[in-house]
């Protein structure tokens, strides 16, 4: 593992473009990865002045972003609090120097800076799961992948929220320096070189909106209360005293998914909670949550979360007290 400051063979400086309010971990996490890979990491701001991070700590810089034009290997744009307006000065500075960089990367909501600069037009990208819908709505020329931990589209790489920037940096170190060094750094950081699952394992609970219709709300509440019950479309329609067709139309209009998709999401959430905090085996949890069998739950978890129930439990189980 490198000690930093020497630069990798054939690989130049990492320039981290920051402004006031930058999330400290977004900047420091990936920066640490590249530092340990032996690359020089340089922080720069639009006006060359030190910035104040999201936690109030000052963060020094080596100069203005424009001063590094033509000398950047990878230009990195960390994120800011979800919903915070993007700094126009930062957008302008990034737009000016991006063309001379070998690679451009963003962490978390740093993707909004790239999008404002026009660097994500006609490209695939991701950002923090809380901001994916906003990114897609505000920038229709960007194809947003809400589940990916990071997305590579040509010379542009975008990562999901906060610690996903470390995943992205490790992937780029592996690309530049090989798997052995990337694996060594991952072990030193006590993280996965390639962690299981995507963002859905964090965001699935937020994808179900509360319905406005009282009858529909009663049905969805019943599914949550008893995930193992018979929740076929016919059974749900009977409970709501509606036709299956009308119920399905209401689900699509008010919740944004079919009855079957909703039931699947609720059952996954119920299983997640039991895997995180309970001691029951996977087969027992599968039955309690309405999957019927361990294999069925495994297939659904892989489809929805990108991780098996066992992998999910190993990652998120609460430590014993």
Secondary structure, DSSP 8 states (H G I E B T S, - for coil): ---SSS--TT---EEEEE-TT--HHHHHHHHHHHHHTT--EEEEETTS--EE-TTS-EE--SEEGGGGTT--SEEEE----TT----HHHHHHHHHHHTT-SEEEE-TTHHHHHHHTTTTTTSEE---TTTHHHHHHH-TTSEE-SS-SEEEETTEEEE-STTHHHHHHHHHHHHHH-HHHHHHHHHHHTS-SS-SS-THHHHGGGS----SSHHHHHHHHHHHHTTTS---HHHHHHHHTS-HHHHHHHHHHHTSS-HHHHHHHHHHHHHHHHHHH----HHHHHHHTT--SHHHHHHHHHHHTSS-HHHHHHHH-----
